Amino acid sequence: MKQRQEPEVFYYDYATPLGMLRIEENGRGLTAVSPVKPECALCHTGAESLSGNGNGADIARCRMDETPLIRRAAAQLQEYFAGKRKVFDLPLAPEGTPFQHRVWAVLRSIPYGQTLTYGEVAARAGNPKASRAVGMANNRNPLMIIVPCHRVIGAGGKLVGYACGLDKKEFLLNLERGHSELSGRLL
């Protein structure tokens, strides 16, 4: 029986106002945008994604290369940080469960500068009682900023639960509110 060949994954690291971000793609679309972990900067070990989120290809199939898609993603992220881009136009290929993909689709529909609660995202994803599962889907989101899990807040507007740290979540929300004509809660 012929073994299924996983696609090769390309990655490149870029400096941003949040620190170094690693952009990964597999030829079909972006698979990750995540902080570069110090232990991943020089030496990659284990069969996990380069970003360390466990969602990626075997490390042997990964190589550093600034592909056209990675360059395009980096340019769009640069525009985002400059307040000139509110919507990303990139092919995405994240791995996840059907529920995670539904949650990530809801996240992509939250307008720039606005927020939803975990409960509101759960309802829009088709399961109003799944607030905790939304939190887990956000935690597993491999495409930070592009799939804007930072736009999800706790009930009452409290900043909670961001895998990269609440300081980074607050930075991103403040960045968007500073550049958004319609900042605030999404109704």
ZIBELLIN-V387818 format. One record per residue. BURIAL is b if it has 16 or more other C-alpha atoms within 10 Angstrom, else e. Layout:
burial:BURIAL
burial:BURIAL
This chain:
burial:e
burial:e
burial:e
burial:e
burial:e
burial:e
burial:e
burial:e
burial:b
burial:b
burial:b
burial:b
burial:b
burial:b
burial:e
burial:e
burial:e
burial:e
burial:e
burial:b
burial:b
burial:b
burial:b
burial:b
burial:b
burial:b
burial:e
burial:e
burial:b
burial:b
burial:b
burial:b
burial:b
burial:b
burial:b
burial:b
burial:e
burial:e
burial:e
burial:e
burial:e
burial:e
burial:e
burial:b
burial:e
burial:e
burial:e
burial:b
burial:b
burial:b
burial:b
burial:b
burial:e
burial:e
burial:b
burial:b
burial:b
burial:b
burial:b
burial:e
burial:e
burial:b
burial:e
burial:e
burial:e
burial:b
burial:e
burial:e
burial:b
burial:b
burial:e
burial:e
burial:b
burial:b
burial:e
burial:b
burial:b
burial:b
burial:e
burial:b
burial:b
burial:e
burial:e
burial:e
burial:b
burial:b
burial:e
burial:e
burial:e
burial:e
burial:e
burial:b
burial:b
burial:b
burial:b
burial:e
burial:e
burial:e
burial:b
burial:b
burial:b
burial:b
burial:b
burial:b
burial:b
burial:b
burial:b
burial:b
burial:e
burial:b
burial:b
burial:b
burial:b
burial:b
burial:b
burial:b
burial:b
burial:b
burial:b
burial:b
burial:b
burial:b
burial:b
burial:e
burial:b
burial:e
burial:e
burial:e
burial:e
burial:b
burial:b
burial:e
burial:b
burial:b
burial:b
burial:e
burial:b
burial:b
burial:b
burial:b
burial:b
burial:b
burial:b
burial:b
burial:b
burial:b
burial:b
burial:b
burial:b
burial:b
burial:b
burial:b
burial:b
burial:b
burial:e
burial:e
burial:e
burial:e
burial:b
burial:b
burial:b
burial:b
burial:b
burial:e
burial:e
burial:e
burial:e
burial:b
burial:b
burial:b
burial:e
burial:b
burial:b
burial:e
burial:b
burial:b
burial:b
burial:e
burial:b
burial:b
burial:e
burial:e
burial:b
burial:b
burial:e
burial:e
burial:e
